[in-house]
Amino acid sequence: MLNESHLRQAVNYGANEGIEWALLTNGKQFDFYKILFEKPIQHKRVFSVDLTDSSSLKKAIEILQYISKDSVVKKGLDVLWNKSLALTPTSISKILLSSDIVCLVRKSVNKMFDTKFTDDQIQESVLKIISEKVDLKDFKTPRLMKKESGEKKLKPKDYSDNIVDQISE
């Protein structure tokens, strides 16, 4: 079983040798990390795959392709890292708090509730949502409007199952 001491050893080795990626595996589990050369040295897990979980083998294949020789040569690790960074709570929070999104939400809320809110009020509400834990067990994602050019329409499912898919489209 992979543990913190294995990770610490790999990160220390990578940092000392100037290597920015670390892959820990016991043959069943693959944990892939980016070593961040900051003070102090940091690391962020990019993905973790358990090959003993047959229900996630398709996802495992999609993810493990990034560590192939061709992918490494073609800067696939940079693509993977950027995808990983893009979907962090911090990145998504920055987007949600951007003036364009706040304005869009304000207009929608004003129309939906036939009232008037300011951008500051909407931003404060979004900040509250971001900072508080929201119980998602009964939350269903709304149907997305059908996109132009025949793209597929997502069906409503449990929020936690498809929010990453929706964000990445």
C-alpha positions in Angstrom: 0.0 0.0 0.0 1.3 3.5 -0.9 1.7 5.8 2.0 3.0 9.3 3.0 6.6 8.0 3.5 6.7 6.7 -0.1 5.4 10.1 -1.3 7.9 12.0 0.8 10.8 9.9 -0.5 9.7 10.4 -4.2 9.2 14.2 -3.7 12.5 14.6 -2.0 14.3 12.6 -4.7 12.5 14.6 -7.5 13.3 17.9 -5.8 17.0 17.0 -5.3 17.3 15.9 -9.0 15.2 18.7 -10.5 12.5 16.3 -11.6 9.0 17.8 -11.7 6.9 14.6 -11.9 6.6 11.6 -9.6 4.7 8.4 -10.2 4.2 6.1 -7.2 2.9 2.6 -7.9 2.6 -0.8 -6.3 1.4 -2.3 -9.6 -2.2 -1.9 -8.6 -2.4 1.7 -7.6 -0.9 4.6 -9.6 -0.5 8.0 -7.9 0.9 10.7 -10.1 2.2 14.0 -8.6 3.6 17.3 -9.9 6.5 18.6 -7.8 6.3 22.3 -7.3 9.6 24.0 -6.9 8.4 26.6 -4.3 9.8 27.4 -0.9 9.2 25.0 0.7 8.9 22.3 -2.0 5.3 21.4 -2.6 3.5 18.6 -4.4 0.0 18.2 -5.9 -1.6 14.9 -6.8 -2.6 15.0 -10.5 -4.4 11.7 -10.5 -4.8 8.4 -8.7 -5.8 5.2 -10.4 -6.7 1.9 -8.8 -6.4 -0.9 -11.4 -8.2 -3.4 -9.1 -11.4 -1.3 -9.4 -13.0 -2.7 -12.6 -15.7 -0.1 -12.6 -13.1 2.6 -13.3 -10.8 0.9 -15.8 -12.0 3.0 -18.8 -11.2 6.1 -16.8 -7.8 4.6 -15.9 -6.9 4.0 -19.5 -7.8 7.5 -20.4 -5.6 8.9 -17.6 -2.7 6.6 -18.0 -2.3 7.5 -21.6 -0.7 10.8 -20.4 2.3 8.9 -19.0 3.1 7.1 -22.3 6.4 8.0 -24.1 4.5 9.7 -27.0 2.5 11.8 -24.6 5.5 12.9 -22.6 7.4 13.8 -25.8 4.4 15.8 -27.0 4.0 17.7 -23.7 1.0 15.7 -22.7 2.0 16.1 -19.1 1.6 19.9 -19.4 -1.9 19.4 -20.9 -2.8 17.1 -18.0 -1.4 19.5 -15.4 -3.4 22.4 -17.0 -6.5 20.3 -16.9 -5.9 19.5 -13.3 -5.3 23.1 -12.4 -8.3 24.3 -14.4 -10.8 22.3 -12.3 -9.5 23.1 -8.8 -11.9 24.8 -6.5 -9.7 27.9 -6.5 -9.7 28.2 -10.3 -13.5 27.6 -10.6 -14.1 30.1 -7.7 -12.2 32.8 -9.5 -14.3 32.2 -12.6 -17.5 32.2 -10.7 -16.5 35.5 -9.1 -15.5 37.2 -12.3 -17.5 40.2 -13.3 -19.0 38.5 -16.4 -20.4 35.6 -14.4 -21.6 37.7 -11.5 -23.4 40.0 -14.0 -25.0 36.9 -15.7 -26.1 35.5 -12.4 -27.5 38.9 -11.3 -29.6 39.2 -14.4 -30.9 35.6 -14.1 -31.8 36.1 -10.4 -33.4 39.5 -11.0 -35.5 38.0 -13.8 -36.3 34.8 -11.9 -37.4 36.5 -8.7 -38.7 39.8 -10.3 -36.4 41.9 -8.1 -33.2 43.9 -8.3 -29.9 42.9 -6.8 -26.5 44.5 -7.3 -23.4 42.8 -8.5 -21.9 43.2 -5.0 -24.9 41.3 -3.5 -24.6 38.5 -6.0 -20.8 38.3 -5.5 -21.3 38.1 -1.7 -23.8 35.3 -2.2 -21.5 33.4 -4.5 -18.6 33.8 -2.0 -20.9 32.4 0.7 -21.7 29.4 -1.5 -18.0 28.9 -2.2 -17.0 29.1 1.5 -19.8 27.1 3.0 -20.3 23.4 2.6 -23.5 22.9 0.7 -25.4 19.6 1.1 -25.6 18.2 -2.4 -27.4 14.9 -1.6 -30.8 16.2 -2.9 -29.4 18.6 -5.5 -30.1 17.7 -9.1 -28.4 19.5 -12.0 -30.7 21.4 -14.2 -31.1 20.4 -17.8 -28.6 22.1 -20.0 -29.9 23.9 -23.0 -29.2 22.0 -26.2 -26.1 23.3 -27.9 -25.7 24.4 -31.4 -24.1 22.2 -34.1 -25.7 19.0 -32.8 -23.6 18.5 -29.6 -25.1 16.1 -27.2 -27.4 17.3 -24.4 -26.5 16.2 -20.9 -29.2 14.4 -18.9 -29.7 15.5 -15.3 -27.9 13.2 -12.9 -26.6 13.4 -9.4 -24.7 16.7 -9.1 -21.5 15.1 -7.8 -21.3 12.6 -10.7 -21.4 15.1 -13.6 -20.4 18.5 -12.5 -16.8 18.0 -13.7 -18.1 16.8 -17.1 -20.2 19.9 -17.4 -17.5 22.3 -16.4 -15.0 20.8 -18.8 -17.3 21.1 -21.8 
